[in-house]
């Protein structure tokens, strides 16, 4: 055994031409935790996962998987490391079970329990009934499930999951989240790439947020939640002008008029409750109150920049005490 | 590279090949083709007289494998030996399965060596099946009669069989050189069509060069020259110089092509 983290990457960089796909990324995932890798599309999450799994050669930095220095040009990923990047791919002319049998032969673990492990993995992902159907006939969701089954075969102690709930129905997504949580509870480290803040918030204890190939936050989800700005809600009333007046007298509530005429209310839950009660007391009817963004989503946009907001403005991040949070990285 | 890793990749690749219709059809044609050819020859009155040993196909069953060998050297070997070699790497690109394969506990060296061994094994199997089937077809359909060699010497059935086996063995090095060429093209182009098609085109171009009055040094560096080296085994006394030269050239192609292919695969970034 080793005291080292399950995954430890330092200063990892990958450049394509003049573009930094991944730039000096540090990432640590401990056994027993689901570590989120969060970022908008094109942020470099998948490239980083490829680098960590040795599919793409890094230009700089070091990677340790399960305590072993890893260089794909020298050796394979260590035993106990598994996962997939982007949509899992299989041989379409073979059945799901046959694909798993071949992949299991490539693993170093005990061959005597191979068939039982395949059955268990297929059962876990709900593919047992379709196991003998050719993968060419599988839907995207079924291939995603098969990818998860393939990742489970070597009893992973470090599991890479790249947007694992993509293409899955809500029930399938729930099962995958439960599976990731259970694996972590059993001591595995799970690196979960996602652009779904809700998924990360639900599953992960720690996370790394990257944008344009660079880490813009690394730390615990709790710490990030503490830094998160107030949630944003859209509001429509029978008298928006009067609602604005009420807001101006309400502590902890900021209301702005949006271009579509609706009001955008920034407030934490307690202040929002008080504001709604005040509106009722003032005889203002609420016609719509809809959450625009979760509080962490708001922070995510701050960290990574809204599509229409240009550069991320880290300077706008403040902790509850009002102190400027100078460096979200490495909290 | 680990021995266990290598054999596990070979096992996986063989299982994949066994599941593919094209490989089964190809191997079945290697078995059935010579029998069909011998049966047609047996039934018709005309002889393939413009082919080496063509005039002897009705007199000795041992002429059948030599006629098949002459034809295969021209047309069939580049195809037979490229079908797996030209596809074994590019198929992973076609199916997007490199990432699936390389995230298991096997190194790129294991995967490369296992795939090359499978391609080489398939090429050897195809050539040997064709050889065994040709000899069997000749003996069973025409008969195990003595054969007149290229010097006009009558060879006993045992001597003829011995020469036929040696002649077929002599095409194994160039056949493997074509496999290696297919492998490097499969890795470099990431396209099965190019991996299989380009070695066939290269083979035909090399054959065509034989008819051109070009520099002799180039002719001696072509893999296809080695396909004709067996002629020296069927004269009295036999001469081996073309055989030795062809084997060296084929070996050089084999080593250089595989070295290039491995260096490309080793440092390749596996994309989406």
Interface residues (C-beta under 8 A of the other chain):
Chain A: X46 X50 X53 X54 X55 X56 X57 X72 X73 X74 X75 X76 X77 X78 X79 X81 X82 X83 X84 X85 X86 X87 X88 X89 X90 X91 X92 X93 X94 X98 X102 X103 X105 X106 X107 X108 X150 X154 X160
Chain B: X4 X5 X8 X9 X11 X12 X15 X16 X19 X20 X95 X96 X97 X98 X99 X100 X101 X102 X103 X104 X105 X106 X107 X108 X110 X266 X267 X269 X270 X271 X272
